[in-house]
Amino acid sequence: MLRAFIAIKIPPSLQEKLHREIDSLRTRLGRKLIRWVVPENIHLTLKFLGNTPITKLDTLNEILAAELTQFQSFEISVGKMGVFPNFSRPRVIWIGVEDNGTLSSLQRSVERAASQIGSAQEKRRFSAHLTLGRVRQGIRSEARNQIRDVVEENSGLELGNIHVDAIHLFQSELKAKGAVYRSLYSIKLNNK
């Protein structure tokens, strides 16, 4: 068994911009309130598989390859900061990803493929985002207000585009200093 997920990689140029944003947020909000994501670990998750038998990965690869033949490479834009689930109970600080319709179609195809190897269907609606940090439990109202102020100041942020030309199956290993991700394989989309 290995812990796995399917995602879109973030290009190095955008990782650098995210690195600067996280540094700025860290300066304003600190380290005690939020566990910040290492920019190299930021990705656009399409499907979290969880613990998956290694024996099913080849089958998943084949199903995904067949499912994704219908998709051409495409562009998505990244910007607009927000929180999940809301400012009264912030748990995640994120940067939004514009869903042009193709992205949600791609995600549904990935979901269908994963269901064929026994992965449970996601009950929540897909919300394309890049996680910047996870808010610690039990924060006070002053901290929630501080998070709201900083996020609202950055709500109009525009960071650029991602050219989506492949999806990747990642292994996630939980270590004492955080998760380590390793790409196991990639499936290319059709070039335009």
LINFEN-V765706 format. One record per run of one state. SS is the DSSP state (H for helix, E for strand, - for the rest). FROM is the first residue (numbers start at 1). TO is the last residue. If there is no record, write none. Layout:
# LINFEN-V765706
<<SS	FROM	TO> <SS	FROM	TO>>
This chain:
# LINFEN-V765706
<<-	1	1> <E	2	9> <-	10	11> <H	12	29> <-	30	33> <E	34	36> <-	37	38> <H	39	41> <-	42	42> <E	43	52> <-	53	53> <H	54	70> <-	71	71> <E	72	72> <-	73	73> <E	74	84> <-	85	86> <H	87	89> <-	90	91> <E	92	97> <-	98	101> <H	102	115> <-	116	128> <E	129	135> <-	136	140> <H	141	153> <-	154	157> <E	158	164> <-	165	165> <E	166	175> <-	176	177> <E	178	188> <-	189	189> <E	190	190> <-	191	192>>
